Amino acid sequence: QEPRSAEVTQFRLAAGRVPEVPFALSSSPAVLSHYGVTASTVALFRRADNDRRDMDVVSEEIDAEKMSRFIRMNELRLVTEYNPVTAVGVLHSSLQLHLLLITDKKSPEHPERMRRYRAAAELFEGKILFILVDSNLKSNERVMAYFKLKKSQLPALAIFHTPDEEWDVLPLDEVSIERVQDFCNTFLQ
């Protein structure tokens, strides 16, 4: 309710640290009521799985660093890059189907590959969580091993159904919207 409070100052600092995430501030009783907010809260609305994560804000305990970390850990985008920080949000997603593009981010084809992958992600928004796994990160070697993939088989798509751990893999010569769509639809059937 107080736009000049210490919490608001820290919130604004956090917004500056995570420029790719849109931030908004409201003290409107109608807005707070609509979202069921009764105390100072950072509410993170995730586009990928239409879920919401809340962080209660207590002025002496919360600072911009903690808010930024909360956002980084819990945000899910249309395509979320998998790493030790985002793993928490990915593992706690309400979406039970995860599609991983396992690829080399340093590849000259990477920007175009990602453009097509994002376009395919829009077709399955709210149904499948699209994840990017950079094969160059040592921490991602476990992901590749789980799906029994070698670097020579990349780029590849791996789809994973979390409740029963059923999965399938498709090595690709090229990432196209149609190939991604067909692979997802085949698995869904």
Solvent accessible surface area in square Angstrom, and as a share of the most:
residue,aa,sasa,rsa
1,Q,150,0.67
2,E,101,0.45
3,P,73,0.46
4,R,209,0.76
5,S,25,0.16
6,A,64,0.50
7,E,38,0.17
8,V,17,0.10
9,T,72,0.42
10,Q,46,0.20
11,F,26,0.11
12,R,144,0.53
13,L,90,0.45
14,A,0,0.00
15,A,27,0.21
16,G,60,0.57
17,R,116,0.42
18,V,0,0.00
19,P,107,0.67
20,E,80,0.36
21,V,22,0.13
22,P,128,0.80
23,F,55,0.23
24,A,91,0.71
25,L,85,0.42
26,S,52,0.33
27,S,53,0.34
28,S,42,0.27
29,P,103,0.64
30,A,75,0.58
31,V,62,0.35
32,L,39,0.20
33,S,86,0.55
34,H,141,0.63
35,Y,93,0.36
36,G,57,0.55
37,V,26,0.15
38,T,142,0.82
39,A,63,0.49
40,S,53,0.34
41,T,39,0.23
42,V,10,0.05
43,A,32,0.25
44,L,15,0.08
45,F,109,0.46
46,R,6,0.02
47,R,133,0.49
48,A,4,0.03
49,D,10,0.05
50,N,119,0.61
51,D,41,0.21
52,R,70,0.26
53,R,53,0.19
54,D,74,0.38
55,M,31,0.14
56,D,102,0.53
57,V,15,0.09
58,V,69,0.39
59,S,50,0.32
60,E,144,0.65
61,E,110,0.49
62,I,24,0.12
63,D,57,0.30
64,A,2,0.02
65,E,106,0.47
66,K,103,0.44
67,M,2,0.01
68,S,11,0.07
69,R,136,0.50
70,F,29,0.12
71,I,4,0.02
72,R,79,0.29
73,M,43,0.19
74,N,18,0.09
75,E,14,0.06
76,L,6,0.03
77,R,98,0.36
78,L,24,0.12
79,V,14,0.08
80,T,4,0.02
81,E,55,0.24
82,Y,40,0.15
83,N,37,0.19
84,P,97,0.61
85,V,59,0.34
86,T,15,0.09
87,A,15,0.12
88,V,50,0.29
89,G,0,0.00
90,V,5,0.03
91,L,128,0.64
92,H,115,0.51
93,S,18,0.12
94,S,67,0.43
95,L,17,0.08
96,Q,99,0.44
97,L,18,0.09
98,H,11,0.05
99,L,0,0.00
100,L,15,0.07
101,L,0,0.00
102,I,0,0.00
103,T,0,0.00
104,D,52,0.27
105,K,72,0.30
106,K,167,0.71
107,S,18,0.12
108,P,123,0.77
109,E,97,0.43
110,H,22,0.10
111,P,94,0.59
112,E,66,0.30
113,R,25,0.09
114,M,9,0.04
115,R,132,0.48
116,R,59,0.22
117,Y,0,0.00
118,R,118,0.43
119,A,32,0.25
120,A,0,0.00
121,A,1,0.01
122,E,99,0.44
123,L,87,0.43
124,F,12,0.05
125,E,65,0.29
126,G,26,0.25
127,K,128,0.54
128,I,5,0.02
129,L,0,0.00
130,F,1,0.01
131,I,3,0.01
132,L,8,0.04
133,V,0,0.00
134,D,13,0.07
135,S,4,0.03
136,N,55,0.28
137,L,69,0.34
138,K,158,0.67
139,S,48,0.31
140,N,1,0.00
141,E,80,0.36
142,R,184,0.67
143,V,22,0.13
144,M,13,0.06
145,A,72,0.55
146,Y,96,0.36
147,F,11,0.05
148,K,156,0.66
149,L,13,0.07
150,K,143,0.61
151,K,116,0.49
152,S,104,0.67
153,Q,70,0.31
154,L,32,0.16
155,P,15,0.09
156,A,0,0.00
157,L,0,0.00
158,A,0,0.00
159,I,0,0.00
160,F,35,0.15
161,H,50,0.22
162,T,47,0.27
163,P,78,0.49
164,D,85,0.44
165,E,105,0.47
166,E,99,0.44
167,W,81,0.28
168,D,67,0.35
169,V,33,0.19
170,L,46,0.23
171,P,65,0.41
172,L,11,0.06
173,D,124,0.64
174,E,91,0.41
175,V,1,0.01
176,S,20,0.13
177,I,49,0.25
178,E,111,0.50
179,R,90,0.33
180,V,0,0.00
181,Q,63,0.28
182,D,90,0.47
183,F,19,0.08
184,C,0,0.00
185,N,55,0.28
186,T,96,0.56
187,F,40,0.17
188,L,88,0.44
189,Q,188,0.83
